[in-house]
Amino acid sequence: MMGQLMWDILRHTAFRWLFISSLISLVGSKIHRIALLFVAYQETQNAVWVSLILGAQFLASAVLGPLLGPLADRYNRRTLMVLSDLARALLVACIPLFAIASMPLLMVIAFLMAVFESVHYSASNSAIPDMVPESALDGANGLMTFVSRFADVAFVALAGVLVANVGPAPAFWIDATSYLIAAVLLALLPPLPGKAGKSNYFAAVAEGLRPLWQNPTLSRTIGTLALAAAFGSVEAALGVVYAVGALKIGVQGFGVLEGLMAGGAILGLFVTMPLIKRLSRETVFLLGLGTWGLFLASTGLFPFPVWAGVAMVALGILNTMFIVPARSIIQLAAPPELRGRIMAAFGATMQSAVLIGTFLAGVLEPRLGVLTVLYFSGIAVFLAVFTVFLWGGIPRLTSEARPG
């Protein structure tokens, strides 16, 4: 019944077009990502180029993302999303035409792709509260999480098979086509005008950053998530080391664990929605994130394949359980005229936290071992959440106090 109610949110026409366009573009993006990294390594036989391309994407998202945030508050968000998808279609099409053999050109394309992805992210996430009523916001965010996880489960493996058997060029053409189709669907949206004035641009950037520490709801939600991501993202960096080195189940086993986590994230939708109805977004967020930390710690404490499988499903469920209400909390706490900038800053903050976690994993694992790092990282996530809980938790906004 709850799943049916969640899918009923697609009756909102504007959100339905956003959902379908996101699904189509993500199919191409998953295939494109595998093909891009494959080309970078195949052409150079040097993992440094793979790291440089990933680094270029991170730089664009983490540094330029907040600087581009005012666009989503000043201009029509539908137009921004359409232009972002058209630009990405053009950039991807350039790769098989003349960029496959040029690593510097691939880096530039990867950088620009991430720039337009940041614009699309802030525009789409800031537009969702205008597409559905507040009672449907958690379900809408849940469905957008479903889109991403479903693409992970269904198309990452397909991408590997496609690239291995027919080469990377068809993968890039599929991605370019997916962006074109997504742009056409987004053009069906009603106008979604920004609600901010045209003041000094860099003053507008600063104005969008200030609520991250001045607004208690935003600062505690984003701060807690960032701390958790800085420690918890070691799991993503050390997953293959954990599977191959600690569990002795090989790369195939690593793939199974990743699939179990993605599947758990989809199942998490059917857990999260009823809990939000019974408790509150703020409570479900902290409960999900704190429990996630304990399960992460358990993977280091009990390094057995069966338990690892159980823990990965639980981690996927709990990931949905904290990320869905977190997005709703941020969207509702952000003033409508600042929502694009705040969502852009949120995305950049999370990107930076993940980079810190990846760095920690690389530094600590050779010294402490993968199991110790996973255990203490999980405990650190739990302690961060517990500290916020002791300080009074996440302030809950009433409808009267909500911006706008």
C-alpha angles and dihedrals in degrees: 000000000000091000089052091051091050093051089048087072086077087074085081098092100210093049091047091059091047091050095049094044091050092051092051096046092046091055089059094041094056091051091044094052093054091046093048095052090043091054093047092054098037094052096046107021083217124116090204090078090052089054092047093052091048089046091053090054091049093049091053094048100041100038106028096033096078091041090057094044095096090065091071091051097045105039139044107288093208090057092048092052093047093048091046092054093045090050092050091049090054093046094049091048089056091063100068091035100058114330106072095093096042115081095185090052091048089053091052091049092047089050093050092045089056091048092056090042089057091051090049092047095053093042096048097042093046090049098053095079087055092052101052136030118259091255089062098041097096091049091049092051089045091054091050088052088049090054092056096044093045089053089051092052099039106034113026092073090042089053091055091050092047095049093044095051107035103017132249099285095077089049091057092048090051090052093048090050092049091055091050092051091046091052091052091051093047089053086067091066119104116251111287104194121194116246102215129096127242099258124148106316100226091043086055090052091053091045089057093050098049096073089060089077102016098054108069094207093050096041095050095043097046093036093052092047092048093051090047092048092049090058102026097051089072084083091065092046095046100036095105092043089052093050098043102032105031106025096032092218098124132224091305089058090050089056090051092051092050090050091050091052093049090048090050090053089058091048088050090071090068091051099043101052096055091045093054089052092052101037124014137274091253094051094046090048095054094039092051095045095045093049089046089059092052092051090048089052089050092060088064094041097049108033097183124128095231093050090044089057092050091046093050092054089048092048090053093049092047092046089061090042092062104029097053097054090039091060092047091049092051094045093050096042093050115089107246093241091053100038096103093051093045092050090049091050090047091053092048092048091053092047090053092048091051090051090053090051091050090050091049091051092052093047100042104037096068090049103039105020128246096274095053092046092051092047097050093040090056092048090050091054091050093048091050090054093043090052091053089048091053090051090058102277125249112336108245116228118222119213089252094053096042115113113256 
